Each structure stands twice: as C-alpha cells, then as structure tokens.
Amino acid sequence: MEESRQLDSFLWFSIGDFTKAIHFLKLAVKFYLILNYRRMRWKIQRIFLRFREIMNFILKIKNI
C-alpha cells in the first residue's frame, strides 16, 4: 500500500516537473525571439527592399 502511494506521488511530481519544463521552454523561446527580433526584422526588411527593387526593375523593363 505504501509503495503505490509513493509511486503516485512520484508520478505527480514528474508531471509537475514536465509542466514546469514546458513553461520554461516557452519562456526561453520568447526570450530568444525577443533577442533575435531586431536582427530578423533587419533581414526581413532587406529581403522586402530587394523584392521591391526587382519589381521596380521589371516594371521599368515593361515600360521600355
């Protein structure tokens, strides 16, 4: 009887640790995204600028 109670408490403990680990992972991902947000935004802006330049170039060729 005592063993099953210990096993139950151990299972609950591991489930609690699992939820804590998931919460910690979510926080870590948020922190990582916040840290890399500036760099990613800069890259995305560069990609959009390049895309706009290509579109303007295509429009110029069409006008000629």
N, CA, C and O of each residue as an XYZ file, in Angstrom:
256
protein
N       0.834     -1.202      0.000
C       0.000      0.000      0.000
C       0.873      1.259      0.000
O       0.598      2.223     -0.715
N       1.922      1.227      0.812
C       2.820      2.390      0.896
C       3.546      2.621     -0.429
O       3.776      3.761     -0.833
N       3.907      1.514     -1.103
C       4.639      1.645     -2.370
C       3.796      2.339     -3.425
O       4.293      3.210     -4.139
N       2.513      1.962     -3.535
C       1.652      2.577     -4.548
C       1.485      4.070     -4.261
O       1.435      4.880     -5.188
N       1.400      4.436     -2.975
C       1.266      5.853     -2.633
C       2.530      6.606     -3.042
O       2.453      7.711     -3.579
N       3.698      6.005     -2.785
C       4.952      6.634     -3.201
C       4.999      6.776     -4.719
O       5.439      7.801     -5.240
N       4.543      5.742     -5.423
C       4.551      5.786     -6.883
C       3.641      6.898     -7.385
O       3.997      7.630     -8.308
N       2.450      7.025     -6.769
C       1.532      8.096     -7.169
C       2.169      9.465     -6.955
O       2.113     10.328     -7.831
N       2.778      9.657     -5.780
C       3.389     10.959     -5.515
C       4.542     11.204     -6.491
O       4.760     12.333     -6.930
N       5.278     10.141     -6.827
C       6.373     10.294     -7.790
C       5.828     10.674     -9.161
O       6.396     11.528     -9.841
N       4.716     10.037     -9.573
C       4.115     10.363    -10.868
C       3.646     11.815    -10.884
O       3.873     12.531    -11.859
N       2.994     12.249     -9.808
C       2.542     13.641     -9.751
C       3.725     14.592     -9.798
O       3.671     15.638    -10.444
N       4.799     14.218     -9.104
C       5.992     15.066     -9.089
C       6.568     15.191    -10.497
O       6.943     16.282    -10.926
N       6.635     14.062    -11.217
C       7.205     14.105    -12.565
C       6.302     14.894    -13.507
O       6.792     15.605    -14.385
N       4.973     14.773    -13.328
C       4.056     15.547    -14.174
C       4.246     17.040    -13.904
O       4.252     17.847    -14.834
N       4.401     17.402    -12.632
C       4.648     18.804    -12.295
C       5.943     19.298    -12.916
O       5.992     20.404    -13.454
N       7.003     18.477    -12.844
C       8.270     18.856    -13.467
C       8.104     19.016    -14.967
O       8.692     19.919    -15.563
N       7.307     18.148    -15.585
C       7.093     18.215    -17.027
C       6.425     19.534    -17.410
O       6.840     20.190    -18.364
N       5.383     19.921    -16.657
C       4.711     21.190    -16.967
C       5.648     22.364    -16.719
O       5.630     23.341    -17.468
N       6.473     22.275    -15.663
C       7.452     23.338    -15.415
C       8.437     23.427    -16.570
O       8.799     24.522    -17.001
N       8.869     22.275    -17.071
C       9.823     22.264    -18.183
C       9.201     22.889    -19.431
O       9.859     23.655    -20.136
N       7.934     22.564    -19.705
C       7.254     23.147    -20.866
C       7.146     24.659    -20.696
O       7.378     25.408    -21.645
N       6.796     25.111    -19.498
C       6.685     26.547    -19.232
C       8.037     27.224    -19.442
O       8.114     28.296    -20.042
N       9.113     26.589    -18.940
C      10.451     27.148    -19.085
C      10.847     27.218    -20.555
O      11.460     28.193    -20.990
N      10.493     26.170    -21.335
C      10.799     26.182    -22.764
C      10.074     27.323    -23.458
O      10.656     28.002    -24.304
N       8.801     27.543    -23.110
C       8.055     28.653    -23.714
C       8.736     29.978    -23.402
O       8.888     30.823    -24.284
N       9.149     30.162    -22.143
C       9.829     31.400    -21.769
C      11.134     31.556    -22.541
O      11.464     32.650    -22.999
N      11.879     30.450    -22.684
C      13.150     30.513    -23.399
C      12.931     30.893    -24.860
O      13.686     31.691    -25.417
N      11.896     30.321    -25.482
C      11.609     30.647    -26.884
C      11.227     32.118    -27.015
O      11.681     32.795    -27.937
N      10.389     32.622    -26.091
C      10.018     34.037    -26.135
C      11.255     34.913    -26.004
O      11.416     35.878    -26.751
N      12.136     34.577    -25.048
C      13.351     35.362    -24.826
C      14.222     35.358    -26.074
O      14.761     36.392    -26.469
N      14.360     34.166    -26.704
C      15.173     34.035    -27.916
C      14.598     34.888    -29.037
O      15.339     35.571    -29.744
N      13.263     34.853    -29.205
C      12.625     35.639    -30.265
C      12.811     37.131    -30.013
O      13.057     37.891    -30.949
N      12.696     37.559    -28.748
C      12.875     38.979    -28.440
C      14.312     39.390    -28.744
O      14.545     40.469    -29.289
N      15.282     38.534    -28.394
C      16.679     38.875    -28.651
C      16.968     38.956    -30.146
O      17.688     39.851    -30.589
N      16.413     38.031    -30.927
C      16.705     37.994    -32.357
C      15.740     38.825    -33.184
O      15.834     38.839    -34.411
N      14.799     39.529    -32.523
C      13.771     40.260    -33.271
C      14.400     41.348    -34.136
O      14.043     41.505    -35.304
N      15.348     42.105    -33.550
C      15.950     43.199    -34.311
C      16.678     42.671    -35.529
O      16.516     43.191    -36.633
N      17.483     41.637    -35.328
C      18.258     41.090    -36.441
C      17.322     40.522    -37.510
O      17.529     40.739    -38.704
N      16.288     39.788    -37.069
C      15.353     39.201    -38.031
C      14.608     40.302    -38.778
O      14.414     40.210    -39.990
N      14.191     41.343    -38.058
C      13.468     42.430    -38.714
C      14.357     43.086    -39.766
O      13.886     43.439    -40.848
N      15.648     43.250    -39.449
C      16.584     43.836    -40.406
C      16.697     42.957    -41.648
O      16.676     43.462    -42.771
N      16.817     41.646    -41.454
C      16.903     40.727    -42.598
C      15.632     40.774    -43.433
O      15.689     40.810    -44.662
N      14.475     40.773    -42.757
C      13.205     40.791    -43.489
C      13.067     42.095    -44.266
O      12.608     42.091    -45.408
N      13.465     43.217    -43.650
C      13.403     44.495    -44.359
C      14.309     44.463    -45.580
O      13.936     44.972    -46.637
N      15.505     43.868    -45.450
C      16.403     43.783    -46.604
C      15.783     42.952    -47.709
O      15.878     43.306    -48.884
N      15.139     41.830    -47.335
C      14.501     40.976    -48.346
C      13.390     41.746    -49.047
O      13.264     41.674    -50.269
N      12.574     42.491    -48.275
C      11.489     43.261    -48.892
C      12.043     44.346    -49.804
O      11.502     44.586    -50.883
N      13.134     45.012    -49.372
C      13.734     46.038    -50.225
C      14.239     45.428    -51.521
O      14.031     45.989    -52.597
N      14.902     44.280    -51.427
C      15.397     43.603    -52.627
C      14.235     43.243    -53.541
O      14.318     43.425    -54.756
N      13.147     42.729    -52.959
C      11.966     42.357    -53.744
C      11.383     43.585    -54.446
O      11.006     43.518    -55.616
N      11.310     44.716    -53.716
C      10.780     45.933    -54.327
C      11.671     46.412    -55.464
O      11.173     46.859    -56.498
N      12.994     46.323    -55.280
C      13.909     46.719    -56.351
C      13.695     45.861    -57.584
O      13.672     46.371    -58.705
N      13.538     44.561    -57.382
C      13.319     43.658    -58.525
C      12.008     44.000    -59.218
O      11.947     44.032    -60.447
N      10.949     44.258    -58.435
C       9.661     44.603    -59.045
C       9.753     45.912    -59.822
O       9.208     46.015    -60.921
N      10.437     46.913    -59.267
C      10.612     48.184    -59.988
C      11.395     47.964    -61.273
O      11.077     48.554    -62.305
N      12.419     47.116    -61.216
C      13.215     46.813    -62.405
C      12.346     46.165    -63.481
O      12.440     46.514    -64.657
N      11.493     45.212    -63.068
C      10.600     44.542    -64.032
C       9.629     45.556    -64.632
O       9.361     45.516    -65.833
N       9.099     46.464    -63.812
C       8.173     47.479    -64.328
C       8.880     48.406    -65.308
O       8.295     48.794    -66.319
N      10.130     48.766    -65.024
C      10.889     49.614    -65.949
C      11.079     48.899    -67.276
O      10.928     49.505    -68.336
N      11.409     47.615    -67.225
C      11.603     46.849    -68.464
C      10.296     46.799    -69.248
O      10.302     46.923    -70.473
N       9.177     46.618    -68.552
C       7.881     46.575    -69.245
C       7.571     47.920    -69.895
O       7.032     47.964    -71.001
N       7.907     49.016    -69.217
C       7.630     50.342    -69.769
C       8.476     50.614    -71.001
O       8.037     51.325    -71.905
N       9.679     50.062    -71.052
C      10.534     50.238    -72.238
C      10.025     49.304    -73.307
O      10.579     49.264    -74.406
